[in-house]
């Protein structure tokens, strides 16, 4: 049990709840025995290191002489050159494997806090808290730990949405100024692919606010709606002017300034079958049939918001489907590639420049979380119906778990792939890697189904709060276990930093 004094403190300062949950779920990011891997180590850290060394040596950091015989850093779309947080870290601390790991950890918390603030605009404080936690632990962030320029976008985009809605609700110049600052941070730090997706997201959002102005969006619709939107577009262009002009200058000299070929535009989708990760996120990391980048597969948002999403459509009915589903289906289909991406590549502006289709699932997950939060808020407000629906959804989940256990068990028996592992003297990290190398999707599905079944049985006769806590615990455990697949490597931070120090001494 949590002491009352601690519970009261956390209730008064909910930011620390996000910190504690993130610490439990993403602890391997911070400990010295592991390090972030792939693009973050091979691309983001080296360019940021050169950037910070230039600043701390009294030189302008606009040019990187060590990459491609020299490259303009201010136009590097993967590096977030104009992000003010990067300048602060580079000047005060310098970039190392330690500082970049802490930076990414802070971005994860910042994104959860932003979703919490955003959700409070239309649901209760408690549901907003759960939605912020679900966002921090969602499969998109877990799958993209190695892609820092996408994680930064997930940190600032919730604040763009927050102040966009507050500006519409209040018409206040102060909220407009905060929106302008948020849009600058988003444009300055994010990969352009996320920005392009964001343009389409706002198109659907504006249409949603207008079409539901008489009921759902009444508080966010005011006189001069279109005028306010036009002003915000102008503020966005002004806020991102330095970023946009930097890209425009550099794009004339690199291949990314031209539209992708059709073959490249179809790369690495999030297939519809990947959405089994909504419940079983570990499974997709070993699914041999998925011919896609491993970072594009995980779409986990947690069982609570899936339950809430189901209730949203039950309560609000068919009419609301017409307002919500177009945007959701657009991003689901766009992320899945195939014929829909072909049409988008051919006819829709800017979408032909984004290479990784799976990135667009971020906006689908945002919509799912919003629907789930609204459904949960409404369901818990009607406790009688909530109890009845909880039993129905629990029955559905149990059925899914039994089917999952049956499928995974059958596959293991038919293929005779029961797991065998003998301990070696190679050290705990090497042993863990050997286990991961030998495990299959069927093992992972069986493990997660049994884990979730045990957690559900433990909370079966408990109160609603304990059931919710159990579902959050499942999300935390799933996040920790997914980290080695898409974010954490076995190389220690000390070993990574030794390479950096060697470069500094030779320089």
C-alpha positions in Angstrom: 0.0 0.0 0.0 1.1 3.5 -0.8 1.3 5.8 2.4 -1.3 8.5 2.5 1.3 11.2 2.6 2.9 10.0 -0.6 -0.5 9.5 -2.3 -1.5 13.0 -1.4 1.8 14.4 -2.7 1.4 12.5 -6.0 -2.2 13.7 -6.4 -1.1 17.3 -5.9 1.9 17.0 -8.2 0.9 14.5 -10.9 4.1 15.2 -12.9 5.9 12.9 -10.5 3.6 10.1 -11.3 4.7 10.3 -14.9 8.3 10.4 -13.8 7.9 7.3 -11.6 6.1 5.3 -14.3 8.7 6.3 -16.9 11.5 5.4 -14.5 10.0 1.9 -14.0 9.3 1.3 -17.7 12.4 2.9 -19.2 15.0 2.3 -16.5 17.3 0.4 -18.9 17.8 3.6 -20.8 19.4 5.2 -17.8 21.4 2.4 -16.1 25.1 2.1 -17.1 25.0 -1.5 -18.2 23.0 -0.9 -21.4 22.8 1.8 -24.1 20.5 2.9 -26.8 21.3 1.5 -30.2 21.2 1.8 -34.0 20.4 5.2 -35.5 20.6 7.0 -32.2 24.2 5.8 -31.7 25.3 5.8 -35.3 23.7 9.1 -36.4 22.2 11.3 -33.7 25.0 11.0 -31.1 27.9 11.7 -33.5 26.3 14.7 -35.1 25.2 16.1 -31.7 28.7 15.5 -30.3 30.3 17.6 -33.1 27.6 20.2 -32.6 28.3 20.5 -28.9 32.1 20.4 -29.3 31.9 23.3 -31.8 29.8 25.4 -29.4 32.0 24.7 -26.3 35.1 25.5 -28.4 33.7 28.9 -29.3 32.9 28.1 -33.0 29.7 28.3 -34.9 28.1 24.8 -35.2 26.6 25.3 -38.7 29.0 23.0 -40.5 30.1 19.5 -39.8 33.4 18.8 -41.5 33.5 15.1 -40.5 30.4 13.9 -42.5 30.3 13.4 -46.3 33.4 15.6 -46.7 31.5 18.4 -44.9 27.7 18.9 -44.5 25.5 21.8 -43.4 24.2 20.8 -40.0 21.5 23.5 -39.9 19.7 21.7 -42.7 20.0 18.1 -41.4 16.4 16.9 -41.1 17.4 14.1 -38.7 19.3 16.2 -36.2 17.0 18.9 -34.8 19.6 21.6 -35.3 17.2 24.5 -34.3 15.9 22.7 -31.2 16.7 25.1 -28.3 17.0 22.2 -25.9 19.8 20.8 -28.0 21.7 24.1 -27.8 21.2 24.3 -24.0 22.5 20.7 -23.6 25.3 21.2 -26.1 26.5 24.4 -24.4 26.1 23.5 -20.7 26.9 19.8 -20.6 28.2 18.7 -24.0 26.8 15.6 -25.8 27.8 12.1 -24.6 26.0 8.8 -24.4 24.8 9.8 -20.9 23.3 13.2 -21.8 21.6 12.0 -24.9 20.0 9.1 -22.9 18.7 11.5 -20.3 17.5 13.8 -23.0 15.4 11.1 -24.6 14.1 10.0 -21.2 12.9 13.6 -20.6 11.2 13.8 -24.0 9.2 10.6 -23.1 8.0 12.2 -19.8 7.3 15.5 -21.5 5.1 13.8 -24.1 3.1 12.0 -21.4 2.7 15.2 -19.5 1.5 17.0 -22.6 -1.1 14.4 -23.3 -2.3 14.6 -19.7 -2.7 18.4 -20.0 -4.5 17.9 -23.4 -6.8 15.2 -22.2 -7.9 17.4 -19.2 -9.5 19.7 -21.8 -12.3 17.1 -22.4 -12.1 14.3 -19.8 -11.7 14.0 -16.0 -8.3 14.4 -14.3 -8.1 10.6 -13.5 -8.8 9.6 -17.1 -6.3 12.2 -18.3 -3.7 10.8 -16.1 -4.3 7.2 -17.4 -4.2 8.6 -21.0 -0.8 10.3 -20.4 0.6 7.1 -19.0 -0.8 5.1 -21.9 0.9 7.5 -24.3 4.3 7.3 -22.6 4.1 3.5 -22.8 2.6 3.2 -26.3 4.1 1.0 -28.9 5.1 3.9 -31.1 7.5 5.4 -28.6 8.8 2.0 -27.5 9.4 1.1 -31.1 11.1 4.4 -32.0 13.7 4.7 -29.1 16.4 4.3 -31.7 15.0 7.2 -33.8 15.5 10.3 -31.6 14.1 12.7 -34.2 10.7 11.0 -34.0 10.7 10.8 -30.2 11.3 14.6 -30.0 8.2 15.1 -32.1 6.1 13.0 -29.8 7.2 15.2 -26.9 6.1 18.5 -28.5 3.1 17.6 -30.7 0.7 17.1 -27.7 1.5 20.7 -26.7 0.8 21.9 -30.2 -2.6 20.2 -30.0 -3.2 21.6 -26.4 -2.7 25.2 -27.3 -4.5 24.8 -30.6 -7.6 23.8 -28.8 -7.1 26.4 -26.0 -6.8 29.1 -28.6 -10.0 28.1 -30.2 -11.8 27.8 -26.8 -10.6 31.2 -25.4 -9.5 33.3 -28.4 -6.7 34.5 -26.1 -3.5 36.0 -27.5 -1.5 34.4 -24.7 -2.7 30.9 -25.8 -1.9 31.9 -29.4 1.6 32.8 -28.3 2.0 29.5 -26.5 0.7 27.7 -29.7 3.3 29.5 -31.7 6.1 28.5 -29.3 4.9 24.9 -29.3 4.8 24.8 -33.1 8.3 26.1 -33.3 9.6 23.5 -30.9 7.8 20.8 -32.9 9.1 22.0 -36.3 12.6 22.6 -35.0 13.0 19.2 -33.4 11.0 16.7 -35.5 11.6 14.8 -38.6 9.7 16.3 -41.6 7.8 13.1 -42.0 6.0 13.7 -38.7 5.4 17.3 -39.7 3.8 16.2 -43.0 1.6 13.8 -41.1 0.7 16.5 -38.7 -0.6 18.7 -41.5 -3.1 16.0 -42.5 -4.0 15.4 -38.8 -4.9 19.1 -38.4 -7.0 19.0 -41.5 -9.1 16.2 -40.0 -9.1 17.9 -36.6 -10.4 21.2 -38.1 -13.1 19.3 -40.0 -14.1 17.4 -36.8 -14.4 20.6 -34.8 -16.5 22.2 -37.5 -18.8 19.2 -38.1 -19.4 18.7 -34.3 -19.6 22.4 -33.4 -23.2 22.1 -32.1 -22.5 19.3 -29.6 -19.1 17.6 -29.0 -17.0 20.5 -30.0 -19.2 23.3 -28.8 -16.7 24.6 -26.3 -14.0 24.8 -28.9 -16.0 26.5 -31.6 -16.4 30.3 -31.5 -17.2 33.1 -33.8 -14.4 33.7 -36.3 -13.5 30.0 -36.4 -11.9 30.1 -39.8 -10.2 33.5 -39.1 -8.6 32.0 -36.0 -7.4 29.0 -38.1 -5.9 31.3 -40.7 -4.1 33.3 -38.0 -2.6 30.1 -36.6 -1.4 29.0 -40.0 0.4 32.3 -40.4 1.9 32.0 -36.9 3.0 28.5 -37.8 4.8 29.7 -40.9 6.5 32.5 -39.1 7.5 30.3 -36.2 9.1 27.7 -38.5 10.6 30.2 -41.0 14.2 29.6 -40.0 13.7 25.8 -40.1 11.8 25.8 -43.4 14.3 28.1 -45.1 17.2 26.0 -43.9 15.6 22.9 -45.3 14.8 24.7 -48.6 18.4 25.8 -49.0 19.9 22.3 -48.4 17.3 20.3 -50.2 18.5 21.6 -53.6 21.8 19.7 -53.1 20.6 16.3 -51.8 18.5 13.5 -53.2 15.8 13.8 -50.5 14.6 17.0 -52.2 12.9 14.9 -54.9 9.8 12.7 -54.7 10.6 9.1 -53.8 10.3 6.3 -56.3 7.2 4.2 -55.9 9.3 1.3 -54.7 10.9 3.4 -52.0 7.5 5.0 -51.0 6.2 1.5 -50.2 8.9 0.6 -47.7 8.3 -0.5 -44.1 4.6 -0.3 -43.5 2.7 -1.1 -40.3 0.6 -4.0 -41.7 -2.9 -4.5 -40.4 -1.8 -7.8 -38.9 0.6 -5.8 -36.8 -2.3 -4.5 -34.7 -2.2 -7.7 -32.7 0.3 -5.6 -30.8 -2.6 -3.5 -29.4 -2.9 -6.4 -26.9 0.3 -8.4 -27.4 3.1 -6.0 -28.2 6.0 -8.5 -27.8 4.7 -10.8 -30.5 5.3 -8.6 -33.5 9.0 -8.4 -32.7 9.5 -12.0 -33.8 6.8 -12.3 -36.4 8.7 -13.7 -39.4 5.8 -13.0 -41.8 6.1 -9.2 -41.3 8.4 -8.0 -43.9 8.9 -4.6 -42.3 11.2 -2.6 -40.1 10.9 -3.8 -36.5 10.3 -0.3 -35.3 7.2 0.0 -37.5 5.2 -2.9 -35.9 4.4 -2.0 -32.3 1.0 -0.2 -31.8 0.3 -1.0 -28.2 -2.0 1.5 -26.3 -3.1 -0.6 -23.4 -6.3 -2.5 -22.7 -8.0 0.3 -20.8 -8.2 2.5 -23.8 -9.2 -0.3 -26.1 -12.1 -0.9 -23.6 -12.9 2.8 -23.6 -12.8 2.9 -27.4 -15.3 0.1 -27.6 -17.7 1.9 -25.2 -17.3 5.2 -27.2 -18.8 3.6 -30.3 -21.5 1.8 -28.2 -22.5 5.0 -26.4 -22.2 7.6 -29.2 -23.5 5.4 -31.9 -23.3 5.4 -35.7 -23.5 9.2 -36.0 -20.2 9.7 -34.3 -18.5 7.1 -36.4 -18.9 9.3 -39.4 -17.0 12.1 -37.6 -14.2 9.9 -36.1 -13.6 7.0 -38.5 -12.4 9.0 -41.6 -9.3 10.3 -39.9 -8.6 7.0 -38.1 -9.0 5.0 -41.3 -6.9 7.4 -43.3 -3.9 7.1 -41.1 -4.3 3.3 -40.6 -4.4 2.8 -44.3 -1.6 5.2 -45.0 0.6 3.5 -42.5 -0.2 0.1 -44.0 1.2 1.0 -47.5 -0.3 -0.9 -50.4 -2.8 0.5 -52.8 -3.8 3.3 -50.4 -0.2 4.6 -50.1 0.1 4.3 -53.9 -2.9 6.7 -54.3 -1.5 9.0 -51.7 1.9 8.9 -53.4 0.3 9.8 -56.7 -2.3 12.4 -55.8 -1.8 13.8 -52.3 0.8 16.6 -51.6 4.0 15.8 -49.7 3.1 12.2 -48.8 5.4 10.9 -51.6 8.4 12.3 -49.7 8.1 10.1 -46.6 9.9 6.8 -46.9 8.8 4.9 -43.7 5.0 4.3 -44.0 4.7 3.0 -40.4 5.5 6.4 -39.0 1.9 7.5 -39.9 0.5 5.1 -37.3 1.4 7.7 -34.7 -1.6 9.8 -35.6 -3.9 6.7 -35.7 -2.7 5.9 -32.2 -3.4 9.5 -31.1 -7.0 9.2 -32.4 -7.4 5.8 -30.6 -6.2 7.2 -27.3 -8.6 10.2 -27.7 -11.5 7.9 -28.4 -10.5 5.6 -25.6 -10.2 8.4 -23.1 -13.7 9.8 -24.1 -15.2 6.4 -23.8 -13.6 5.6 -20.4 -14.7 9.0 -19.1 -18.3 8.4 -20.1 -18.3 4.7 -19.0 -17.0 5.5 -15.5 -19.5 8.4 -15.2 -22.3 5.8 -15.4 -21.2 3.2 -12.8 -24.1 0.8 -13.3 -23.5 0.5 -17.1 -19.7 0.5 -16.4 -20.1 -2.6 -14.2 -22.2 -4.4 -16.8 -19.8 -3.5 -19.6 -16.8 -4.4 -17.6 -18.1 -8.0 -17.3 -18.8 -8.1 -21.1 -15.4 -6.8 -22.0 -13.7 -9.0 -19.5 -15.4 -12.0 -21.1 -14.2 -10.8 -24.5 -10.6 -10.4 -23.3 -10.7 -13.8 -21.6 -11.9 -15.3 -24.9 -9.1 -13.6 -26.8 -6.5 -14.9 -24.2 -7.8 -18.5 -24.5 -7.6 -18.3 -28.3 -4.1 -16.8 -28.1 -2.9 -19.5 -25.7 -4.5 -22.2 -28.0 -2.9 -20.8 -31.1 0.6 -20.3 -29.6 0.5 -23.7 -27.9 -0.6 -25.5 -31.1 2.2 -23.8 -33.2 4.8 -24.8 -30.6 3.6 -28.4 -30.6 3.2 -28.8 -34.3 6.6 -27.2 -35.1 8.2 -28.9 -32.1 9.8 -25.6 -31.0 9.6 -26.0 -27.2 12.1 -23.6 -25.7 15.4 -25.1 -24.4 18.2 -23.0 -23.0 21.3 -24.0 -21.1 23.2 -21.5 -19.1 26.7 -20.4 -20.2 29.5 -18.4 -18.5 29.2 -15.6 -21.0 27.7 -13.1 -18.6 24.1 -12.1 -17.9 23.8 -9.7 -20.8 25.1 -12.2 -23.4 22.8 -14.9 -21.9 19.8 -12.5 -22.2 20.7 -11.9 -25.8 21.0 -15.6 -26.5 17.5 -16.1 -25.1 16.1 -13.4 -27.2 17.8 -14.8 -30.3 16.2 -18.2 -29.7 12.7 -17.1 -28.8 9.8 -17.2 -31.3 6.6 -15.2 -31.8 4.7 -18.2 -30.5 6.7 -18.2 -27.3 6.1 -14.5 -26.8 2.4 -14.8 -27.5 2.0 -17.6 -25.1 4.0 -15.7 -22.4 2.0 -12.5 -22.7 -1.3 -14.3 -22.8 -0.5 -16.2 -19.7 0.9 -13.1 -18.0 -2.2 -11.0 -18.8 -4.5 -13.9 -17.7 -2.7 -14.1 -14.3 -3.0 -10.4 -13.8 -6.7 -10.4 -14.7 -7.4 -13.3 -12.3 -5.5 -11.5 -9.5 -7.8 -8.4 -9.9 -10.9 -10.4 -10.8 -12.8 -9.7 -7.6 -10.9 -6.5 -6.7 -12.3 -3.0 -7.0 -12.1 -0.9 -10.1 -9.0 1.0 -8.9 -7.1 -2.3 -8.5 -8.2 -3.5 -11.9 -6.9 -0.2 -13.4 -3.6 -0.5 -11.5 -3.3 -4.1 -12.8 -3.7 -2.9 -16.4 -1.1 -0.2 -15.9 1.3 -2.8 -14.5 0.8 -4.9 -17.6 1.7 -1.9 -19.8 4.8 -1.3 -17.7 5.9 -4.9 -17.9 5.2 -5.1 -21.6 7.3 -1.9 -22.2 10.3 -3.2 -20.2 10.3 -6.5 -22.1 10.0 -4.8 -25.5 13.0 -2.5 -25.0 15.7 -5.0 -26.1 14.0 -5.6 -29.4 13.8 -1.9 -30.6 15.7 0.3 -28.3 18.3 -1.1 -25.9 21.6 -2.8 -26.8 23.9 -4.9 -24.6 26.9 -2.5 -25.2 27.5 -0.6 -22.0 27.5 3.2 -21.9 31.1 3.1 -20.7 32.1 1.3 -23.9 30.2 3.8 -26.1 31.7 6.8 -24.3 35.2 5.3 -24.7 34.9 5.6 -28.5 33.8 9.2 -28.1 36.7 10.0 -25.8 39.1 8.4 -28.2 37.8 10.5 -31.1 38.3 13.7 -28.9 41.9 12.8 -28.0 42.8 12.0 -31.6 41.2 15.3 -32.8 
